[in-house]
């Protein structure tokens, strides 16, 4: 699938996530529950679409190990992606944005610690749960 051919509005935020990670699946479920404006779209990083989007933005799709947020021509990784996502959710979640005042190096160190241990702490997902028709519309791949 050619990422350029996908009709995505400039206001669409695309979350690329590890489709086999229990923590990532929980994060996607959290976003789905709270994204009342339905601005977010999702694609597992293992999909062709996600790989193409990452390549377009100068990322090696085999080396991300991070949630990726694509916002038009901008890309956010690690703690910046998480903060950008929560700041776009309805109240009270944007209040978490106060963490932006913590240096990115410290936020990313905490993020990397969780990423290193996520498979120990969270069950891997071999199969995705069944999504509602409304949720399926938010998945690009």
C-alpha positions as CSV (number, residue, x, y, z in Angstrom):
1,X,0.0,0.0,0.0
2,X,1.4,3.4,-1.0
3,X,1.2,5.8,2.0
4,X,0.9,8.8,-0.4
5,X,-2.4,7.3,-1.7
6,X,-4.1,7.1,1.7
7,X,-6.7,9.9,2.1
8,X,-5.5,11.4,5.4
9,X,-6.4,14.9,6.4
10,X,-3.7,17.2,7.7
11,X,-5.6,17.2,11.1
12,X,-5.2,13.4,11.3
13,X,-2.7,12.1,13.9
14,X,-1.3,8.6,13.1
15,X,0.0,6.5,16.0
16,X,2.4,3.7,14.9
17,X,2.6,1.1,17.6
18,X,4.2,-2.4,18.2
19,X,1.3,-4.7,17.3
20,X,2.7,-7.5,19.5
21,X,3.3,-5.5,22.7
22,X,0.8,-5.6,25.5
23,X,1.8,-2.2,26.8
24,X,1.3,-0.7,23.3
25,X,-2.1,-2.4,22.9
26,X,-3.1,-0.9,26.3
27,X,-1.9,2.5,25.1
28,X,-4.0,2.2,21.9
29,X,-7.0,1.2,24.0
30,X,-6.5,4.2,26.2
31,X,-6.3,6.6,23.2
32,X,-9.4,5.0,21.7
33,X,-11.4,5.5,24.9
34,X,-10.4,9.1,25.3
35,X,-10.2,10.4,21.7
36,X,-13.7,11.7,21.6
37,X,-12.9,13.8,18.5
38,X,-11.6,10.7,16.7
39,X,-8.5,12.5,15.4
40,X,-6.2,9.6,15.9
41,X,-5.6,6.8,13.4
42,X,-3.5,3.7,14.1
43,X,-1.3,1.3,12.3
44,X,0.9,-1.5,13.8
45,X,4.6,-1.0,13.0
46,X,4.7,-4.4,11.5
47,X,2.3,-3.3,8.7
48,X,3.5,-2.2,5.2
49,X,1.8,1.2,5.7
50,X,3.7,1.9,9.0
51,X,7.0,0.8,7.5
52,X,6.4,3.2,4.5
53,X,5.5,6.1,6.8
54,X,8.5,5.5,8.9
55,X,10.8,5.3,5.9
56,X,9.2,8.5,4.5
57,X,10.2,10.3,7.7
58,X,13.7,9.0,7.8
59,X,13.3,6.3,10.3
60,X,14.5,2.7,10.0
61,X,11.3,0.7,10.5
62,X,13.4,-2.2,12.0
63,X,15.0,0.0,14.7
64,X,12.2,2.1,16.2
65,X,11.4,0.3,19.5
66,X,9.2,3.3,20.2
67,X,5.7,4.6,19.7
68,X,5.7,6.9,16.8
69,X,3.3,9.8,16.2
70,X,3.0,11.1,12.7
71,X,1.5,14.6,12.5
72,X,1.5,15.7,8.9
73,X,5.2,16.3,8.1
74,X,6.3,16.1,11.7
75,X,7.2,13.0,13.6
76,X,7.4,12.5,17.4
77,X,9.2,9.6,19.1
78,X,9.4,8.2,22.7
79,X,8.3,10.6,25.4
80,X,7.6,13.4,23.0
81,X,5.1,11.2,21.2
82,X,3.4,10.2,24.4
83,X,3.2,13.8,25.6
84,X,1.9,15.0,22.2
85,X,-0.8,12.3,22.2
86,X,-2.1,13.1,25.7
87,X,-2.0,16.8,25.0
88,X,-4.4,16.2,22.1
89,X,-6.9,14.3,24.2
90,X,-9.8,16.1,26.1
91,X,-9.4,17.3,29.7
92,X,-7.9,16.4,32.0
93,X,-5.2,14.6,30.0
94,X,-3.5,17.7,28.6
95,X,-2.5,18.5,32.1
96,X,0.1,15.8,31.7
97,X,1.8,18.2,29.3
98,X,3.4,19.8,32.3
99,X,6.0,17.1,32.0
100,X,7.3,18.9,28.9
101,X,9.3,21.0,31.4
102,X,11.3,18.0,32.4
103,X,14.3,17.7,30.1
104,X,13.7,15.3,27.2
105,X,16.8,13.3,28.1
106,X,15.3,12.5,31.5
107,X,11.8,11.7,30.1
108,X,13.4,9.5,27.4
109,X,15.5,7.7,30.0
110,X,12.4,6.8,31.9
111,X,10.6,5.9,28.6
112,X,13.5,3.6,27.6
113,X,13.5,1.9,31.0
114,X,9.8,1.0,30.5
115,X,10.5,-0.1,26.9
116,X,13.3,-2.4,28.0
117,X,11.0,-4.1,30.6
118,X,7.7,-4.0,28.8
119,X,7.7,-7.6,27.6
120,X,8.4,-8.7,31.2
121,X,5.7,-6.5,32.7
122,X,3.0,-6.7,30.0
123,X,1.7,-9.8,28.3
124,X,2.6,-10.0,24.5
125,X,-0.2,-9.8,22.1
126,X,-0.3,-12.7,19.6
127,X,-3.8,-11.8,18.5
128,X,-5.5,-8.4,18.7
129,X,-8.8,-8.1,20.4
130,X,-11.9,-7.7,18.3
131,X,-12.6,-4.1,17.6
132,X,-15.9,-2.4,17.3
133,X,-16.9,-1.2,13.8
134,X,-16.2,2.4,15.0
135,X,-12.8,1.5,16.2
136,X,-12.0,-0.4,13.0
137,X,-12.5,2.8,11.1
138,X,-9.6,4.4,13.0
139,X,-7.1,1.7,11.9
140,X,-5.3,2.3,8.7
141,X,-3.7,-1.2,8.5
